[in-house]
Amino acid sequence: MSALQNRQVLLKSRPVGIPQAEHFEIRSTPVPEIGEGESLVRNLFLSVEPAMRGWVNAASNYSRPVGIGEVMRAFAVGRVVQSRNPKYPEGTVVMGLLGWQEYAITDGSPVRRIVKETDLPLSLSLGVLGLNGITAYFGLNAVGQPKAGETVVVSTAAGAVGSLVGQLAKLQGCRTVGIAGGDVKRRLCLEEFAYDAAIDYREPGLEASLAAACPDGVDVFFDNTSGQISDTVIRHINRRARIVICGTASIPSWDPWPEGPRVDRHLLNKSARMEGFLAFDYEHRYEEAIDFLAPLVRKGQLRYREEILDGIEAAPGSIADLYESRNLGKRLIRLPDA
């Protein structure tokens, strides 16, 4: 038995809606010896994702719910410190579903990629060069398919995904309009992420503000929220518009099933397309996205924000904050030795 101790965040009880700190507990347990074909990874940064809400709820989702008593499913980046797997020798930096824990023993199956961009901060492999960047790249390009001169509207436009979508669309010659919550985030959209226009959805007159910001209508809508924002934007879509369904942050629970305006006539009359999107669908093409994004980061052409919390003790309450707009940028948990 190894002398190392591993602190892990476990799911203690099943939330309904947004998980809170009380739904988790921290446990310390000895790190077992690794077996043949396994590696021991010392996690350095843990990711906090809005998608975690769906991962721990019992309602139907695209992945199996995290079990009670299991380590919280999470992306993490870490360094291999022991290895009996030639694919991951000691010193290799890996990113994958390694969980909210300080150490992870893996046979390689949870690893999504070996991090090659070691000239850049390792935290970026969970953000702009990780799931957030991959989501923005494929959601915009493979599903949204923007063309120069078109208008692209993004909800949660100052967030870890939305801010990248806006910048990538701008680099492709599109007019970009961001929708965010609060004046601080609205100004971030304009001043840091170079949106052509930005709207605070909390202010009255969302419909009028959107019409003023999109005088020629909406060609691509990158939807991270659903709800009232989506209902408003869809009324302004153009013929052949593309709507990318990336997130449903405004819906606290799927029980009861949410109801709202029917979009069928808008889609039919305008020959528009609405498509759900999961980054996991493009797992075989992750390197394509990173190879495109990394040079932009190095040149300063793709800006990002990080909000880093220290210590695994910060993890249990970190998801709820995302849904209360308390974060500015990609939220991460930094572990000792990072």
LONU-951127 format. One record per residue: residue in three letters; x, y, z of N, C-alpha, C in turn. Coordinates in steps of 0.001 Angstrom, whole numbers, padded with zeros to 6 digits, always signed. Layout:
BEGIN
ALAXYZXYZXYZ...
This chain:
BEGIN
MET+000848-001198+000000+000000+000000+000000+000881+001244+000000SER+000557+002215-000837+001314+003457-000918+001090+004289+000338ALA+002112+005108+000689+001971+006012+001838+001211+007272+001465LEU+000935+007468+000181+000229+008666-000280-001228+008627+000162GLN-001751+009804+000506-003164+009964+000819-003848+010756-000296ASN-005036+010328-000644-005777+010959-001728-007060+011564-001169ARG-007204+012876-001314-008457+013515-000934-009371+013570-002151GLN-010598+013104-001958-011561+012986-003041-012865+013665-002652VAL-013546+014228-003655-014881+014787-003447-015894+013760-003935LEU-016750+013290-003014-017744+012272-003334-019133+012901-003376LEU-019993+012340-004214-021395+012743-004223-022084+012085-003031LYS-022581+012904-002109-023175+012389-000873-024669+012146-001002SER-025360+013017-001737-026806+012875-001898-027200+013419-003254ARG-028337+012972-003744-028783+013316-005093-029513+014661-005100PRO-028998+015662-005788-029712+016942-005859-030868+016883-006845VAL-031793+017803-006678-032827+018048-007672-032582+019470-008168GLY-032128+019601-009399-031751+020913-009896-030274+021170-009670ILE-029949+022347-009189-028547+022779-009092-027895+022185-007847PRO-026782+021465-007997-026121+020869-006827-025477+021929-005940GLN-025614+021731-004646-025065+022631-003639-023932+021927-002890ALA-023224+022696-002070-022088+022136-001328-022499+020952-000464GLU-023715+021007+000102-024128+019940+001013-024372+018606+000316HIS-024399+018593-000995-024582+017345-001724-023269+016557-001883PHE-022164+017136-001403-020857+016502-001559-020181+016347-000206GLU-019189+015459-000165-018333+015341+001006-016909+015037+000549ILE-015945+015412+001383-014531+015179+001076-014038+014019+001934ARG-013391+013067+001275-012874+011888+001967-011386+011753+001687SER-010633+011307+002668-009210+011022+002485-009005+009513+002559THR-008292+008969+001585-008103+007521+001507-006705+007226+000983PRO-006082+006122+001404-004752+005795+000889-004787+005544-000619VAL-003710+005921-001282-003576+005662-002717-003072+004227-002899PRO-003816+003360-003585-003350+001986-003790-002148+001933-004726GLU-001448+000823-004701-000369+000609-005661-000973+000416-007058ILE-000289+000932-008055-000797+000772-009419-000494-000626-009933GLY-001371-001093-010825-001178-002402-011423-000584-002312-012814GLU-000383-003457-013420+000149-003512-014780-000784-002759-015727GLY-000231-001889-016562-001008-001114-017519-001623+000148-016939GLU-001339+000435-015672-001926+001607-015029-000890+002708-014805SER-001414+003912-014600-000580+005067-014262-001220+005799-013092LEU-000382+006455-012295-000856+007302-011210-000644+008750-011625VAL-001742+009502-011649-001699+010900-012072-001901+011795-010860ARG-001022+012768-010687-001200+013802-009663-001952+014953-010316ASN-003215+015104-009973-004003+016172-010572-003497+017541-010119LEU-003467+018464-011060-002985+019813-010787-004107+020843-010834PHE-005029+020688-011769-006192+021563-011857-007432+020703-012091LEU-008515+021062-011414-009806+020409-011605-010757+021400-012265SER-011581+020910-013157-012510+021777-013867-013868+021820-013181VAL-014529+022954-013313-015900+023131-012845-016739+023501-014065GLU-017744+022685-014367-018534+022850-015594-020015+023028-015267PRO-020725+023875-016014-022189+023908-015862-022824+022543-016119ALA-022209+021743-016998-022760+020419-017324-022799+019479-016125MET-022046+019786-015080-022027+018921-013903-023398+018803-013262ARG-024228+019821-013420-025587+019744-012895-026298+018512-013457GLY-026180+018306-014766-026810+017156-015396-026147+015849-015013TRP-024861+015880-014719-024145+014648-014393-024565+014068-013046VAL-025047+014917-012117-025383+014415-010776-026879+014273-010553ASN-027703+014852-011438-029155+014718-011292-029617+013359-011805ALA-030741+012899-011284-031255+011590-011672-032004+011630-012992ALA-032388+012833-013444-033162+012958-014679-032339+012470-015866SER-033046+012055-016915-032391+011544-018114-031396+012538-018670ASN-030195+012063-019004-029134+012920-019497-028336+012130-020530TYR-027334+012779-021117-026538+012098-022125-025472+011191-021520SER-025324+011180-020192-024362+010298-019545-024967+009739-018257ARG-024441+008616-017817-024934+007983-016598-024730+008922-015407PRO-025743+009081-014545-025562+009932-013371-024439+009417-012478VAL-023693+010325-011894-022686+009949-010911-023401+009250-009760GLY-022869+008124-009330-023504+007361-008261-023249+007959-006894ILE-024182+007746-005979-023981+008173-004595-022758+007444-004036GLY-021857+008213-003434-020630+007633-002892-019492+007555-003885GLU-019741+007930-005137-018687+007926-006152-017946+009261-006188VAL-016702+009202-006673-015933+010434-006898-016645+011264-007960MET-016756+012557-007714-017436+013431-008658-016725+013413-010009ARG-017513+013100-011039-016980+013114-012402-016534+014538-012755ALA-015340+014663-013297-014825+015985-013649-013622+015838-014560PHE-013456+016813-015419-012223+016899-016176-011135+017452-015268ALA-009927+016969-015474-008778+017433-014705-007542+017311-015584VAL-006534+018090-015225-005236+017957-015888-004211+017651-014803GLY-003325+016700-015107-002331+016323-014117-001102+015710-014753ARG-000149+015409-013897+001127+014845-014360+001262+013408-013855VAL+001692+012524-014735+001918+011128-014366+003138+011060-013453VAL+002950+010503-012242+004052+010422-011278+004544+008989-011090GLN+003729+008011-011458+004149+006612-011485+003485+005972-012696SER+004179+005040-013330+003554+004434-014501+004031+003014-014737ARG+003053+002194-015098+003326+000854-015628+002613+000714-016975ASN+002489+001846-017645+001861+001909-018961+002789+002689-019892PRO+003374+002048-020900+004352+002725-021762+003777+003908-022543LYS+002457+003960-022684+001842+005088-023402+001887+006366-022586TYR+001960+006217-021255+001952+007385-020376+003138+007306-019408PRO+004341+007562-019884+005508+007497-019002+005481+008604-017952GLU+006268+008427-016903+006347+009437-015844+006707+010793-016442GLY+006045+011827-015957+006269+013182-016451+005278+013624-017513THR+004538+012667-018100+003553+013015-019121+002413+013812-018486VAL+001991+014868-019169+000849+015663-018711-000386+015203-019480VAL-001439+014846-018759-002646+014311-019395-003869+015103-018943MET-004873+015126-019804-006159+015732-019489-007239+014713-019752GLY-008209+014638-018847-009300+013697-019052-010264+013703-017886LEU-011166+012745-017879-012160+012619-016825-011538+011908-015625LEU-010685+012633-014928-009904+012072-013831-010542+012327-012469GLY-011621+013109-012445-012404+013267-011225-011921+014367-010306TRP-012833+014735-009396-012491+015701-008356-011717+014969-007262GLN-010429+014831-007453-009565+014169-006486-008129+014599-006741GLU-007286+014378-005740-005891+014816-005865-005065+013838-006693TYR-005377+012562-006616-004679+011539-007395-005709+010693-008147ALA-005323+010229-009323-006177+009337-010103-005343+008182-010636ILE-005825+006963-010427-005210+005789-011043-005988+005471-012301THR-005295+005353-013414-005992+005188-014683-005296+004168-015567ASP-006116+003416-016308-005583+002518-017331-005502+003224-018688GLY-005823+004518-018676-005782+005315-019903-007144+005620-020485SER-008172+004847-020100-009490+005047-020709-010112+006408-020392PRO-009893+007010-019208-010476+008339-018966-009684+009478-019621VAL-008478+009190-020098-007626+010236-020659-008148+010645-022033ARG-008339+011932-022217-008816+012438-023508-007671+012882-024407ARG-006577+013358-023818-005442+013742-024646-004206+013931-023782ILE-003063+013734-024428-001783+014109-023828-001554+015578-024155VAL-001276+016374-023145-001117+017815-023336+000267+018097-023915LYS+000276+018627-025121+001530+018941-025814+001929+020403-025653GLU+000970+021252-025313+001205+022699-025291+001792+023123-023940THR+002938+022524-023561+003507+022768-022242+004197+024127-022141ASP+004268+024859-023263+004775+026235-023207+003713+027197-022692LEU+002473+026742-022626+001354+027539-022148+000918+027031-020776PRO+000223+027855-019983-000225+027395-018662-001059+026121-018767LEU-000793+025157-017894-001505+023881-017957-002988+024042-017711SER-003374+025076-016989-004796+025302-016730-005583+025494-018015LEU-004934+025974-019069-005643+026229-020323-006161+024945-020960SER-005574+023802-020598-006019+022534-021177-007379+022109-020647LEU-007922+022856-019689-009286+022627-019213-010226+023734-019671GLY-009694+024739-020362-010495+025876-020780-010407+026113-022270VAL-009703+027162-022637-009623+027532-024046-008984+026434-024891LEU-008090+025637-024310-007476+024513-025021-007985+023172-024478GLY-009180+023209-023921-009817+022005-023405-011260+021939-023853LEU-012121+021469-022958-013512+021244-023337-014199+022523-023807ASN-013886+023672-023182-014545+024914-023570-014166+025334-024986GLY-012873+025279-025290-012439+025632-026634-012944+024665-027681ILE-012913+023380-027349-013414+022350-028269-014904+022548-028533THR-015657+022846-027487-017096+023090-027634-017357+024292-028529ALA-016631+025372-028272-016812+026584-029083-016456+026325-030541TYR-015350+025648-030774-014847+025427-032132-015813+024573-032953PHE-016214+023421-032413-017074+022524-033194-018530+022988-033186GLY-018997+023540-032068-020364+024026-032037-020589+025137-033047LEU-019628+026051-033117-019760+027157-034072-019556+026687-035499ASN-018466+025976-035751-018087+025665-037133-018827+024476-037723ALA-018946+023388-036966-019583+022196-037516-021102+022319-037541VAL-021670+023006-036544-023122+023116-036452-023604+024486-036934GLY-022999+025544-036417-023432+026889-036791-023060+027304-038203GLN-021905+026851-038663-021440+027096-040033-021571+028565-040438PRO-020902+029475-039707-021032+030902-040018-020317+031274-041311LYS-020835+032314-041936-020225+032861-043151-019915+034330-042911ALA-018867+034808-043521-018484+036208-043384-019662+037106-043710GLY-019868+038121-042878-020962+039057-043085-022233+038693-042357GLU-022334+037474-041823-023536+037070-041098-023501+037590-039664THR-024687+037610-039052-024809+038020-037653-024896+036787-036764VAL-023989+036716-035794-023940+035603-034840-024286+036137-033462VAL-025310+035567-032839-025728+035951-031489-025342+034822-030535VAL-024780+035192-029382-024306+034213-028408-024891+034546-027043SER-025531+033575-026390-025972+033776-025002-024891+033270-024053THR-024943+033750-022793-023820+033630-021840-022520+033984-022560ALA-022549+035158-023175-021498+035553-024117-020168+035872-023452ALA-020172+036107-022138-018916+036368-021437-018380+035121-020754GLY-019080+033995-020909-018680+032761-020252-017511+032076-020934ALA-017091+030954-020353-015900+030261-020840-016056+029753-022261VAL-017276+029361-022656-017534+028930-024038-017966+030115-024888GLY-018946+030870-024399-019504+031957-025186-018486+032987-025610SER-017559+033332-024730-016547+034337-025076-015669+033874-026226LEU-015414+032572-026304-014603+032024-027397-015404+031975-028690VAL-016691+031609-028588-017549+031576-029780-017581+032947-030438GLY-017776+033992-029638-017832+035332-030185-016550+035729-030891GLN-015419+035404-030291-014139+035767-030896-013873+034978-032175LEU-014202+033693-032163-013986+032881-033356-014875+033350-034500ALA-016117+033697-034192-017015+034212-035227-016493+035543-035771LYS-015982+036370-034890-015434+037671-035309-014238+037481-036235LEU-013388+036510-035912-012225+036225-036756-012640+035744-038148GLN-013862+035222-038259-014361+034749-039549-015161+035821-040288GLY-015116+037044-039781-015751+038145-040481-017218+038334-040193CYS-017711+037801-039088-019123+037933-038738-019347+039143-037835ARG-020579+039621-037824-021007+040596-036825-021420+039799-035593THR-020923+040173-034433-021167+039394-033229-021950+040201-032199VAL-022951+039558-031636-023803+040177-030619-023847+039240-029418GLY-023440+039750-028272-023415+038943-027064-024549+039290-026125ILE-025085+038281-025447-026102+038468-024420-025533+037924-023121ALA-025492+038775-022094-024874+038396-020826-025685+038973-019678GLY-025406+038513-018457-026137+038948-017282-025362+039947-016453GLY-025826+041183-016432-025182+042226-015635-024277+043119-016477ASP-024095+044344-015990-023320+045309-016778-021842+044956-016829VAL-021319+044343-015779-019895+043966-015792-019624+042993-016929LYS-020466+041982-017068-020262+040993-018126-020583+041586-019502ARG-021554+042484-019544-021853+043143-020823-020633+043931-021309ARG-019985+044652-020388-018798+045423-020773-017625+044515-021125LEU-017523+043380-020443-016479+042412-020803-016630+041972-022263CYS-017872+041731-022661-018126+041321-024046-017575+042347-025034LEU-017785+043600-024726-017364+044671-025641-015869+044950-025542GLU-015376+045077-024341-014015+045576-024127-012952+044499-024199GLU-013305+043272-023821-012293+042215-023785-012465+041186-024897PHE-013716+040905-025256-013964+039857-026237-014440+040390-027587ALA-014408+041709-027739-014564+042390-029035-015886+042121-029741TYR-016959+041901-028985-018276+041811-029618-018635+043163-030243ASP-019369+043127-031324-019833+044362-031950-020925+045032-031127ALA-021710+044234-030435-022765+044756-029565-022971+043770-028431ALA-023448+044265-027297-023693+043394-026148-024917+043882-025409ILE-025703+042933-024917-026982+043219-024272-026988+042592-022886ASP-027450+043358-021896-027672+042827-020555-029111+042336-020490TYR-029293+041023-020439-030649+040475-020482-031449+040782-019224ARG-030782+041235-018170-031492+041564-016932-032192+042927-017013GLU-031751+043730-017961-032381+045027-018145-033690+044857-018917PRO-034675+045717-018674-035941+045610-019425-035727+045915-020901GLY-036602+045370-021728-036558+045674-023150-035606+044807-023946LEU-035508+043524-023585-034618+042624-024312-034985+042564-025789GLU-036257+042481-026084-036720+042388-027474-036254+043596-028287ALA-036460+044801-027748-036072+046019-028459-034553+046116-028588SER-033835+045728-027539-032365+045785-027586-031816+044831-028631LEU-032410+043646-028722-031949+042678-029706-032236+043166-031122ALA-033413+043728-031327-033761+044246-032650-032808+045352-033069ALA-032424+046209-032125-031495+047296-032439-030097+046771-032731ALA-029681+045729-032011-028335+045176-032202-028239+044310-033448CYS-029384+043796-033922-029412+042895-035083-030379+043445-036138PRO-030072+044599-036733-031009+045194-037690-031258+044325-038914ASP-030321+043436-039224-030478+042538-040373-030858+041122-039954GLY-031326+040967-038728-031742+039660-038244-030583+038824-037734VAL-030878+037578-037384-029899+036664-036785-029699+035472-037715ASP-028451+035213-038067-028129+034083-038943-027697+032847-038158VAL-026936+033058-037087-026500+031956-036235-026760+032355-034786PHE-027417+031461-034055-027641+031680-032630-026982+030548-031868PHE-025969+030873-031072-025284+029894-030233-025928+029981-028854ASP-026765+029012-028546-027661+029070-027397-027099+028272-026221ASN-026741+028978-025158-026262+028336-023938-027283+028376-022806THR-028462+028934-023044-029380+029204-021942-030748+028556-022058SER-031314+028508-023260-032724+028189-023431-033563+029275-022739GLY-034829+028994-022491-035667+029918-021750-036019+031189-022503GLN-036244+032264-021743-036736+033521-022290-035783+034112-023328ILE-034484+034005-023078-033529+034557-024038-033691+033877-025390SER-033767+032556-025371-033916+031806-026618-035228+032158-027317ASP-036309+032256-026530-037603+032600-027118-037530+033930-027864THR-036795+034871-027286-036677+036194-027894-035836+036152-029160VAL-034694+035491-029088-033790+035464-030242-034446+034760-031429ILE-035137+033672-031183-035728+032886-032276-036732+033705-033077ARG-037359+034670-032431-038296+035529-033166-037591+036423-034194HIS-036262+036484-034122-035509+037380-035010-034616+036631-035996ILE-034763+035313-036079-033878+034562-036975-034232+034821-038444ASN-033214+034709-039268-033361+034880-040710-033667+033554-041394ARG-033980+033646-042657-034141+032449-043481-032810+031695-043510ARG-032897+030381-043369-031736+029482-043333-030854+029697-042099ALA-031398+030251-041043-030633+030436-039810-030267+029082-039209ARG-029195+029079-038437-028759+027871-037723-028737+028176-036224ILE-029387+027321-035459-029450+027495-034010-028706+026332-033365VAL-027670+026652-032606-026832+025643-031958-027273+025530-030497ILE-027813+024384-030103-028235+024178-028719-027069+023556-027954CYS-026381+024400-027181-025201+023954-026448-025471+023785-024961GLY-026407+024579-024420-026688+024495-022992-028079+025003-022670THR-028552+024679-021471-029893+025074-021029-029809+025646-019619ALA-028914+026603-019425-028615+027100-018081-029811+027707-017373SER-030786+028207-018108-031923+028869-017467-032951+027888-016928ILE-032813+026616-017229-033786+025609-016786-033215+024887-015563PRO-033774+025116-014375-033182+024549-013163-033371+023051-013023SER-034373+022479-013677-034636+021052-013522-035446+020560-014710TRP-035353+019252-014992-036145+018649-016063-037385+017948-015521ASP-037713+018192-014272-038906+017596-013676-039626+018672-012868PRO-040720+019245-013381-041407+018843-014606-040686+019321-015867TRP-041027+018684-016976-040440+019033-018259-040763+020496-018590PRO-039759+021284-019011-040013+022708-019269-040931+022924-020468GLU-041738+023953-020377-042615+024315-021476-042375+025771-021850GLY-042691+026108-023077-042501+027480-023521-043069+027666-024903PRO-042780+028793-025532-043286+029046-026890-042867+027941-027855ARG-043726+027655-028792-043436+026650-029814-042636+027302-030945VAL-041555+026644-031352-040659+027239-032348-040903+026712-033755ASP-041832+025775-033904-041997+025076-035178-042242+026012-036356ARG-043117+027001-036168-043453+027876-037284-042263+028731-037693HIS-041477+029176-036716-040281+029949-037056-039315+029102-037895LEU-039107+027882-037455-038184+027009-038181-038728+026662-039568LEU-040013+026371-039643-040612+025989-040912-040640+027157-041898ASN-041192+028277-041477-041360+029405-042394-040037+029979-042871LYS-038982+029821-042072-037682+030398-042430-036675+029328-042853SER-037144+028112-043034-036248+027008-043425-035003+026985-042546ALA-035214+027204-041263-034103+027284-040313-033833+025916-039693ARG-032670+025795-039076-032270+024516-038487-031867+024717-037034MET-032366+023872-036148-032007+023862-034727-031403+022499-034405GLU-030211+022502-033840-029503+021229-033624-028818+021214-032266GLY-029065+020148-031521-028359+019946-030269-026925+019526-030530PHE-026046+019884-029597-024615+019666-029820-023934+019239-028523LEU-023145+018172-028591-022296+017725-027483-020860+017638-027984ALA-019949+018215-027239-018540+018159-027641-018034+016723-027722PHE-018619+015825-026910-018178+014429-026912-018409+013761-028273ASP-019323+014321-029064-019569+013759-030398-018363+013933-031311TYR-017464+014848-030955-016324+015179-031808-014997+014752-031171GLU-015078+013780-030273-013884+013373-029538-012750+012931-030461HIS-013093+012317-031579-012069+011846-032511-011386+013001-033252ARG-011890+014222-033067-011320+015374-033767-010796+016445-032798TYR-010612+016098-031544-010167+017091-030565-008861+017770-030977GLU-007917+017003-031484-006619+017590-031813-006738+018640-032918GLU-007680+018442-033819-007929+019445-034862-008267+020790-034230ALA-009148+020774-033238-009548+022014-032576-008375+022647-031841ILE-007630+021843-031069-006520+022387-030287-005440+022941-031200ASP-005157+022265-032291-004142+022744-033233-004544+024077-033863PHE-005838+024325-033976-006311+025606-034510-006275+026690-033435LEU-006659+026340-032214-006812+027332-031159-005488+027758-030524ALA-004562+026816-030328-003325+027123-029609-002528+028254-030260PRO-002333+028258-031590-001602+029387-032185-002292+030727-031963LEU-003620+030739-031948-004340+031989-031703-004080+032492-030285VAL-004004+031572-029318-003699+031950-027944-002282+032511-027857ARG-001337+031843-028497+000054+032301-028450+000219+033691-029050LYS-000551+033985-030095-000462+035293-030766-001287+036368-030072GLY-002025+035993-029044-002884+036953-028366-004149+037287-029129GLN-004506+036451-030103-005704+036699-030906-006951+036047-030323LEU-006784+035260-029283-007910+034602-028631-007760+034833-027132ARG-008597+035704-026608-008495+036093-025210-009378+035190-024350TYR-008976+035024-023112-009704+034155-022193-009573+034702-020782ARG-010459+034253-019934-010397+034590-018508-010469+033314-017697GLU-009735+033303-016605-009799+032177-015673-010133+032700-014280GLU-010912+031927-013550-011178+032213-012148-010742+030977-011367ILE-009644+031110-010639-009018+029947-010005-009247+029975-008496LEU-009836+028893-007990-010023+028702-006560-008970+027725-006066ASP-008490+027905-004859-007403+027079-004352-007902+026005-003396GLY-007429+024787-003627-007685+023681-002715-008961+022926-003010ILE-008922+021631-002767-010060+020768-003070-011282+021119-002215GLU-011058+021840-001107-012180+022244-000262-013117+023210-000989ALA-012615+023873-002027-013431+024830-002773-014367+024151-003757ALA-014159+022863-004010-014910+022193-005069-016407+022033-004778PRO-016823+021561-003579-018245+021240-003392-019222+022365-003708GLY-018891+023608-003395-019817+024701-003643-019605+025426-004951SER-018702+024913-005761-018281+025676-006945-019257+025605-008107ILE-020101+024574-008168-021043+024448-009280-022184+025450-009115ALA-022718+025542-007900-023861+026426-007655-023541+027864-008038ASP-022317+028296-007777-021933+029671-008096-022063+029982-009584LEU-021837+028974-010421-021933+029198-011866-023337+029629-012257TYR-024329+029089-011559-025719+029379-011894-026243+030633-011205GLU-025392+031256-010404-025752+032512-009762-024892+033656-010297SER-024205+033382-011432-023397+034398-012131-022331+035013-011230ARG-021769+034208-010326-020732+034734-009439-019332+034611-010026ASN-019211+033913-011133-017882+033701-011712-017663+034632-012897LEU-016387+034977-013092-015977+035724-014276-014873+034930-014949GLY-015229+034146-015926-014247+033335-016625-014359+031864-016286LYS-013479+031090-016863-013443+029652-016644-013096+029362-015187ARG-013939+028600-014510-013695+028293-013098-012896+027013-012964LEU-011836+027089-012151-010921+025970-011940-010599+025846-010466ILE-010259+024637-010048-009739+024368-008714-008262+024031-008855ARG-007415+024821-008201-005969+024559-008251-005572+023743-007031LEU-004867+022644-007272-004408+021767-006197-002945+022054-005883PRO-002480+021666-004704-001071+021877-004357-000144+021264-005404ASP+000997+021878-005585+002034+021469-006548+001725+021964-007959ALA+000591+022651-008167+000279+023161-009512+001136+024377-009838
